Amino acid sequence: MTNWQDWIGRTQTAEDILTPGLLTRFRATIDSAEMDLVAPQGIHWCLCVPDAATAQLGADGHPVRDETPQSFLPPVPLPRRMWASSAVKFLAPIAQSAAIARTSTVASVKEKSGSTGSLVFVEVDHVTTANGVAAVEERQTIVYREATTTPAAPAPDEADVDLSGWGWHRSLRPAEPVLFRYSALTFNSHRIHYDRPYAVDEECYRGLVVHGPLTATLLLDLAARELGANRLRSFAFRGVSPAIAGEPLHLVAKRDDDAITLAALGGDGRTVMAAEGTL
């Protein structure tokens, strides 16, 4: 077991501005019809993004993990990295042209063993402010996994998924241009989102992988289409299985008083993402 205590409590800060251009491009990426000067929920994932130099990127497109004092995330030696889950509190809306600051803190590092081998979970707390006012608090869980040589299973047969138990639903097929646009918005160079030979041959997915926060953003957009903008007080999601570009994705939700249950389902009905929110 590696001693990760030196990384717990490590912090970093970043600053940004929610420019009119970024807000317009964000809405265009998710096909949002909103025109308000207040940003949709989920915009915070496109602000204060990592900006490592190209020379500092590893083979997977992520910044190289090392043990230098400047390194924020611990140098976990496992090669596969995924955004496993997030728990978000929306404290205040973020307006166009707001000055943004984000403070991130490594909250915990835990090693575990699973059916696929060794796992390391890193929890990071983020606090985002807009014009000096706390706007979003989030605990993000990142999971690192061992490499695999097992080819992905072929795409499951599409079925008539029963959506009758869900009050709201929207179906789409995330295409490569949407993944490209979201990678650009978030300055995310992880190759599983745009380099299909790498995703298939090196990380053994059956195609390009839809970003976890993009799927979460689409669920937030579904809620906004039904409830109106910036209505959620909290939102938590957990990735269950990968969403693959070009395959059907059913966004569903239902409301029980102030509680919202949401999910993203694959074309065969499997759960891709489970989520919940409160008004």
N, C-alpha and C positions, 0 to 999 in steps of 0.2 A: 504494500500500500504506500502510495506517495504522500508525503506531507505537504498539503496545499495551504497550510495555515498562513503562510506569508502573503497569499493572494486574497484571503478573506478580509474585507474592509478596504481593499484597494479601490480608489475612486478615479474617475476622469470626468472632465467637463467639456462641453462643446457648445458653440453658439451658431445661430442661423437666423434667417429672416424668411418668413412665409411670403414670398413674392407673389404678385398677381399671376406671373407666368407659371410658377409651380402649382398654384391652386388650380389654374385652368387645365394644366396638363394632367393633374391628378383626377379631376372630374372627367376629362376626356378618356382616360385609361379605363375607368370603371363605368363609362356611359351614364354618368350622373347628369340629370337634367337640371340640377340646382344651379341658381345664378346668384345666390346670396354672397355677401362679402365675408360671412362667417364660414369657416371651413367645415366640411363633413368630419364626423368622428372617424379616426383611423389615419388622419393626415400626419399625426405625430410620428408614425413609422417612416415617413419620408423626410423628416427634419433631423438635423444634427447627425447625419449619417456618417459612417466611417469614411475616412479619406486617405487611406494609406497609399503611398506612391506605388506605381505599377511594379517597380523593381522590388518591392517588399511583399509581393503576392506569391503564394505557394502554388503548387501544381493544381490544386482544386479551385484556385481563384480567390480564396480567402487570404487575408494577411497572414504571413508566416508567424507561428507562435514560438516565442523564445523566452528566455529567462532574464532579459535585460530589464533595468528599472523602469523603462518606458512602456513595457508590455503591460497591458491592462488585463486581458484574459489569461488564465494560467496556461502554461505550455503543455496541454494534454497531448500525449503522443498518439492517441487514437485518430485515424485519418478521416473518418466520416463525421460530419457535423450537421446537426439539424436543430431548427427552432421547434422545440417540443410543445411548449405551451406558454400562455401569458395570462395574468390576472390584472385587469386594468380598472382604474377608477377615473372617471371623467369628472373633473372638479369645476372646470370653466371652459366655455368655447374658445377657440383660437381664431382670431380675426385676421383677415388679409393684411399683410404688411407688418404684422406683429414681430417684435424682436423676441427670438426664442433662445432659451438656454436649457441645457439638459445636464444634470449631474447623475452619473451612473456609479453604482457601488457593487462590488462582488459580495453577495450575501452569504453564499455557501458553495462548497465544492464537495461532492459526495461520489464515492466509487461504489459500484454495484456490479453484480453478475446477473446476466439474463440468458435466455435461450440462444441468443446470438453471440454470447461471449461477454467480455468486459464492457462496462458502460461507465461513463463519468457524467454526472449531472452538475451543471454550473448554474446557479441562480444569481441573477443580476437585478438589482433594484434601480429603476430609472425615475427621476422626477423632472418633469418638463414644465417650464414656466413660459408664459407669454406676456410680454411687457411687464415683467416682474411679478406676475400673479401665477400661482400654482394652477396648472391646467390639467395635467395628466400625471397620475402615479401608476407605475407598472412594475410587477415582478415577472421577469422573463426567465424561462428555463431553457437552457441549451443542453443538448445531449450529444456526447461524443461516443462513437461506436467503432468497433473493429472493422477492418476491410472485409469484404465478402467476395467470393468467386462464384457464388451460386447465381445463375441467370434468373432474372425476374420471370415470374409466371406470365404467360400471354395475357393479353387484354381479356377480361371476362366478357362473356356474352351480355349484350345489352338486353334489358328486360323492361316491361311496363311496370315501373316502380310505383307502388301504391302510395300516393301522397295525400290520401283522403284524411289522414289523421292530423294533418298540419294545416293551420289556418292560412298561412302565407307560403307561397313557393314561387320560385323563378328558376328556370332551367336554361343552361347555356353550355357551350363547349369552349373553355379557355383555349385560345389559339396562340401560336408562337408570337405574333405581334404584341399581344397583351402581356405575355411574359417579358418580352424585350422592353416594353415601355415601363413595366413595374421595376425591372432591374435598373433601368436608367433613373427612375425617380428615386430609388433607394441607394443608388451607386453600389449595387450588389453584383459582384463579379463571380459569384459561385457558379461554376460551369454547369452544374446540373440543370440550370434554368435556361441555358441558351446553346450549349454545345452537346448535341444529341449523341455523337459517337462517344464522348467522354461519359455522359450520363449512363449510357447503355453498357459500354465496354469496361469502364473503370469502376463505376459505382453500382452497376447491375440493376438499374431501373429499366423499365420497358419503354421509356421515352423521356422527354423533358418533364421535369417536375414543377408543378405550380407552387409558387412560394406560399408558405404557410400564412404569413401576414396578408398576402393578396387574397387568399380564400377568406381569412377573417375579415378583411375590409369589405369583401363582397357580401358577407353576412351582415355587417354593420349597415351597408347600403340597403340591403333588403329591409332591415328594421326601419331605416329612415324613410324608405318609400311607403311604408305602412303607417308609421307613427308621426313622421315629420322629423326635421333635422335636429340633431343634438338632444335627443330625448333620453338616451340611456345614461344612467348614473354609474353603472358598472358593467363590465363585459369580461368574461373569461372563456378561453378556448383551449382545446387540447387536440393535437394532431393524432389521428388514429391510424390512417393509412395514406400513402401518397396519392395526390391528385395528379393526373398525367395530362399534358397538353393534348387537345384534340378529342379527349374522351368526355362523355356527358358528365355534367356536374349539376346536381339538383340542390338548390339552396332552399331550405325550409325553416319555418319557425311557427311557434304558437304562443299565445299569451294566456296567462292565468293571473288575473289582477295585475300587480306590478312586476310579476316575474315573467321573463321571456325565455323559452327554450328554443335553441337554434341548432341546426346541423347542416353539414354539407354531405350529400350522399353521392356515391358513384353511380354509374349507369346500370349496375347490377343490384343497387340498393344498399351496398355496404356503406358503413359510416367512414367518411374521409376525415371529418372534423366534427367534434361535439363542442357546443358552446352554450353559455347561459348569460343572461343579462338581467338587470333591474332598471326600472324606470325611476 
